[in-house]
Amino acid sequence: MAHKKVVILGGGFAGINVAKILGGDMNCHVTMIDRGNHHLFQPLLYQVAMAGLNPSDIASPIRSMLRRYDNIFTLMAEAQQIDVERRVVMTDFGDREYDYLVVACGATHDYFGRDEWEEFAPGLKTIPQATEIRRRVLTAFEAAERTYDLEEQTKCMTFVLVGGGPTGVELAGAIAEMAHNTLKKDFKTIDATHAKVILVQSGDRILKQFPASLSAYSKDALASLGVDVRLGSRVTDITADGVQIGDEFIAAKTVIWAAGVKANPIGKSLGAELDRAGQVVVGNDLTIAGHPEVFVIGDQASAKDEDGKMLPGVAPVAIQQGQYVGKLIRREAAGKATVPRRPFHYRDKGQVATIGRRRAVMQSGRLRLTGSIAWLGWLFIHILYLNGFRNRLFVFFSWAWSYVTFARGARLIVPKRWKNNIN
Amino acid sequence: MAHKKVVILGGGFAGINVAKILGGDMNCHVTMIDRGNHHLFQPLLYQVAMAGLNPSDIASPIRSMLRRYDNIFTLMAEAQQIDVERRVVMTDFGDREYDYLVVACGATHDYFGRDEWEEFAPGLKTIPQATEIRRRVLTAFEAAERTYDLEEQTKCMTFVLVGGGPTGVELAGAIAEMAHNTLKKDFKTIDATHAKVILVQSGDRILKQFPASLSAYSKDALASLGVDVRLGSRVTDITADGVQIGDEFIAAKTVIWAAGVKANPIGKSLGAELDRAGQVVVGNDLTIAGHPEVFVIGDQASAKDEDGKMLPGVAPVAIQQGQYVGKLIRREAAGKATVPRRPFHYRDKGQVATIGRRRAVMQSGRLRLTGSIAWLGWLFIHILYLNGFRNRLFVFFSWAWSYVTFARGARLIVPKRWKNNIN
């Protein structure tokens, strides 16, 4: 039997797990295509934005992760178009045929038709975005220190986070802690503890994926850090000067977007049904209608569990989908397939979100935890799931160091321009 | 007696050492001005460029380094002009008067009138330059893996370093080791060990600051790593396609400039004598003629030792000059000055340069060391002089890890653009 050509688009949690399962399986020849060179551990990206970790602490070169598998070819390239009839992926490197295609290109932020807001309110999905946010937050304090204008100073020291999900909550907590602990003694003119951190949430509670009791705990925990949580508030405009919320204008130099999500547009070329967020609607085997050889998984997929409930866009879903697809392709390539395919089943082990130092919420089945124990659980889970022993070790050291000293290890404002000579 | 207003321009080795000596001295009110927010340990910058260390491992926020001194005000601003008659520094933040001025803005690369080469051959003085070089080197291997054109592949895998000083030697050794060890198993199409690394030196030996025997050892050590050292070769042109050396054109995608140096142009506004490299000529107390209150130190100064020999542009000179100026200002501000001033005396403790794994050269007085022992000496000295316990610890861990695994911790190709939505 000839080997099967498998093409995987995207080296995130979903794609990398397909590749790992197929690694070493000589029935399959796998091509992993990503436009970047690294797999990113997105749940810790906010710590890069908040100067707690280095980009390389939470990223690994995809090429190295897959180097030991002779049947996997890693390609840094941009997928531009998919032709499901001819079974070809077109990239900037050339065309690539497939017998099985796995589309796992993830999602980006959705500004709900107001893309011009991105300039003033970056989202947080990639390393360049994380370092851009870091630059803005650190520069805002420097700018506040330099000005004699009190109004301008207040604007510099006001930080608005749009969206009350885990990212917004984690960023709000981290900025408040940075102001109160790390930066407190560093400035002479300003008092960094006067920084205003405002978390804007359109719904009636934050962390709405969690049970209501944990949302309430999180709101109180944020309040105790000085974060002003605005529930039922909707942002109507964002400019260079701040944020409009209904009738109120909040002057703020730094605004961060942690609200809507939309899927990678490559999904459109599949010709399959898309949902409102541009996610590709898939069946219970994670394939598109009429094409059992085309899988869409991770944040790019609109998949439902057995009860018809949408699966959330979180890492555990992407990981389990990747493993499911990998095993399914392996069985079929070996001629051991069962017909019809066994449907994908998501095992929900629970969820955890951190607010700050010794404050977190955790839910698993009927278990609900808050405070230090949830926070330790959060630390443990994130260290455990990080890729590679080196990253685990370095993140552990960084956290231990920050915990003891209240310092942040990556507080650099790095200019974008590298040239010295202006031509 | 009223306190003295001291303004320091530049937070490098020279400036930061002035500040540290004056820290806590209530006879002086000190303003430290730097356009960045961090002090950089430049001797390890090549390791950031070579993906061995993270930027934040070798940088510390100036504000944090000086936070404990109540008499020091740190300002992130760009000095634009100096008026030595009115004793005022003009910055983009406003004017700043001084009783003593310390100018320590360092130097950048000199392309000897061919500034257009910078685009194709970045230098290595700042963090953005280091990450730009990292991006280019890693991307070159990715591009080689993607192409079917053998000529293009060879061009992608050819790396030319211009300049045989410590930076050129360290970069050449590091690229060769990366190709031979780190990347060897990562690629399927190309054989990374076929990478060509060419070090171009106009003089008749590399590391000409060192004794001739150590230059010869270094050349052999580089050759054993596969580096092609071209002595007596002068670059006559650099384009996007490669480097012209006399009659020979070397096709190369990656060229790095480690040759000439020129001082920061702010020195011009002092109205003092400049040398060919734009460095400010100073007397034996490191001040400019006619202005005993204006010191110029570090890479920006053209200073001579007692024998009339130019002091080299290295960290130990900058550090000792900073300490000398700090102590001198402190004594004068306290009214304990000696007239005339005791001249600056440089204590040369020797020098060290690394070529690669267990290969280095070291010279101190009549002592000359090579190989493992010089390499261990190099490691020890650099850990010792790094700023802050955290950075020492993390650099030590990174090195230990790389030594054992041959891996590099910071192998990220990070795009410059952070926006997702194209407006």
Interface residues (C-beta under 8 A of the other chain):
Chain A: G36 N37 H38 N54 P55 S56 D57 A59 P61 R63 S64 R67 R68 F73 T74 L75 M76 A77 F93 T108 H109 Y111 D115 E116 E118 E119 P122 G123 K125 T126 I127 P128 Q129 T131 E132 L138 E142 E145 R146 K185 D186 F187 K188 R390 L393 F394 F397 S398 W401 T405 A407 G409 A410 R411 L412 I413 V414 P415 K416 R417 W418 K419 N420 N421 N423
Chain B: G36 N37 H38 N54 P55 S56 D57 A59 P61 R63 S64 R67 R68 F73 T74 L75 M76 A77 F93 T108 H109 Y111 D115 E116 E118 E119 P122 G123 K125 T126 I127 P128 Q129 T131 E132 L138 E142 E145 R146 K185 D186 F187 K188 R390 L393 F394 F397 S398 W401 T405 A407 G409 A410 R411 L412 I413 V414 P415 K416 R417 W418 K419 N420 N421 N423
